[in-house]
């Protein structure tokens, strides 16, 4: 965290990010922790990061299934985008869907 010896207050971006004050001096931020994030709105065109806010909504299989099923229901099987949802294999969230899993196999 950057400190401000000039007596003024440190802005919210500077309080959150160890990159404060060096916003354009890096190309890639590889963080091991999701807590360490660069402000997405302040990234320059050549800067890359490996963690994005709420990326777990797509990378966790149980959440991906929940969103895909929700969109299948929302759009229906007769809509023109129904073919986009057929890529999801039969998926079960265990132990919640244990009985349905047992029936399927």
NORSUL-V521811 format. One record per residue. SS is DSSP state (A for helix, B for strand, O for the rest). PHI is phi in whole degrees, 0 to 359 (NA if undefined). PSI is psi in whole degrees, 0 to 359 (NA if undefined). Layout:
ss-><SS | SS>
phi-><PHI | PHI>
psi-><PSI | PSI>
//
This chain:
ss-><O | O | O | O | O | O | O | O | O | O | O | A | A | A | A | A | O | O | O | O | O | O | O | O | O | O | O | B | B | O | O | O | O | O | O | O | O | O | O | A | A | A | O | O | O | O | O | B | B | O | O | O | O | O | O | A | A | A | A | O | A | A | A | A | A | A | A | A | A | A | A | A | A | A | A | O | O | O | O | O | O | A | A | A | A | O | O | O | O | O | O | O | O | O | O | O | O | A | A | A | A | A | A | A | O>
phi-><NA | 284 | 253 | 245 | 279 | 280 | 93 | 281 | 276 | 271 | 291 | 298 | 293 | 292 | 287 | 274 | 246 | 289 | 271 | 303 | 82 | 233 | 300 | 247 | 257 | 218 | 255 | 222 | 246 | 251 | 252 | 275 | 244 | 292 | 294 | 271 | 231 | 275 | 296 | 298 | 287 | 259 | 290 | 271 | 300 | 262 | 270 | 232 | 227 | 255 | 236 | 238 | 301 | 59 | 295 | 298 | 296 | 252 | 267 | 272 | 298 | 293 | 287 | 298 | 298 | 302 | 290 | 295 | 295 | 300 | 287 | 298 | 293 | 295 | 267 | 77 | 279 | 259 | 279 | 285 | 255 | 301 | 295 | 288 | 262 | 279 | 281 | 278 | 289 | 302 | 229 | 231 | 260 | 264 | 273 | 304 | 254 | 302 | 299 | 293 | 298 | 297 | 296 | 291 | 240>
psi-><133 | 144 | 154 | 102 | 356 | 358 | 345 | 173 | 154 | 131 | 166 | 325 | 320 | 329 | 327 | 327 | 131 | 355 | 3 | 137 | 351 | 37 | 332 | 17 | 17 | 154 | 321 | 135 | 113 | 107 | 138 | 341 | 142 | 336 | 333 | 98 | 144 | 147 | 116 | 326 | 343 | 3 | 141 | 167 | 334 | 357 | 139 | 146 | 158 | 357 | 134 | 149 | 134 | 27 | 338 | 339 | 337 | 334 | 340 | 125 | 323 | 321 | 324 | 316 | 316 | 316 | 321 | 316 | 318 | 318 | 327 | 316 | 318 | 320 | 339 | 163 | 347 | 5 | 168 | 350 | 5 | 326 | 341 | 340 | 0 | 359 | 346 | 120 | 168 | 124 | 142 | 139 | 108 | 147 | 357 | 319 | 31 | 311 | 321 | 321 | 316 | 320 | 322 | 331 | NA>
//
